[in-house]
């Protein structure tokens, strides 16, 4: 399952879903184009009273990396939807 194809961000977006992309109904991507992220720094634990979440249409996670701050980017449309891949041509 691929949710976002041709993901293109300028660097000023506050969330990935405000970048331009083709949605899953029209994607033409192969898994060789999956987005892989590696974020420098230390993973910080979530405080016991977190701030209210920013409202976005997608939830995100990194999977398959050697640490919690790197991996293949996956997205899902809500908490009950399956996880899908994000890719860039």
C-alpha positions in Angstrom: 0.0 0.0 0.0 1.4 3.4 -1.0 -0.3 6.5 0.4 1.8 9.4 -1.0 3.8 9.4 -4.3 6.0 12.1 -5.8 6.4 13.7 -2.3 7.9 17.2 -2.9 8.7 19.5 0.0 10.3 23.0 -0.2 11.4 22.9 3.5 9.0 25.5 4.8 6.1 23.1 5.5 5.2 22.4 9.1 3.9 18.9 8.2 4.5 16.4 5.4 0.8 16.4 4.3 1.2 20.1 3.3 3.9 19.1 0.8 2.7 18.3 -2.7 2.1 14.7 -3.5 0.0 12.3 -5.5 -2.5 10.4 -3.3 -2.9 6.6 -3.2 -5.7 6.6 -5.8 -3.2 7.7 -8.6 0.2 6.6 -7.4 2.6 4.9 -9.8 5.5 4.1 -7.5 7.7 1.1 -6.9 9.1 0.3 -3.4 12.6 1.1 -4.8 11.4 4.7 -4.4 10.4 4.5 -0.7 11.4 7.5 1.4 14.0 6.7 4.0 14.8 9.2 6.7 17.7 9.5 9.1 17.3 12.2 11.7 20.4 13.3 13.7 20.2 13.6 17.4 18.7 11.7 20.3 15.2 10.4 20.5 13.4 12.2 23.3 10.8 10.5 25.4 7.2 11.9 25.3 6.3 13.9 28.4 3.6 12.5 30.6 1.3 15.4 29.7 2.0 16.0 26.0 0.9 19.1 24.1 -2.2 18.8 22.1 -1.4 17.2 18.7 -1.3 19.2 15.5 -4.3 18.2 13.4 -3.1 16.5 10.2 -4.8 14.1 7.9 -1.9 11.5 8.3 -0.1 9.8 11.1 3.6 8.9 10.5 6.3 6.5 11.7 9.8 5.3 10.7 10.3 1.5 10.3 13.2 -0.8 9.5 16.0 1.4 10.7 18.8 0.5 13.0 17.6 3.1 15.6 14.3 4.9 16.5 15.3 8.0 14.5 15.8 6.4 11.1 13.9 4.2 8.8 11.5 3.9 5.9 8.7 6.5 6.2 5.2 5.1 6.5 1.9 7.0 6.8 -1.7 6.2 7.6 -4.9 8.2 7.3 -6.2 7.6 10.8 -5.6 5.3 13.7 -7.6 2.4 12.3 -6.2 2.6 8.7 -3.3 0.3 7.6 0.2 1.7 7.4 1.4 2.6 3.9 4.6 3.7 2.2 5.6 7.2 1.2 7.7 7.4 -2.0 9.4 9.9 -4.3 10.0 9.4 -8.0 
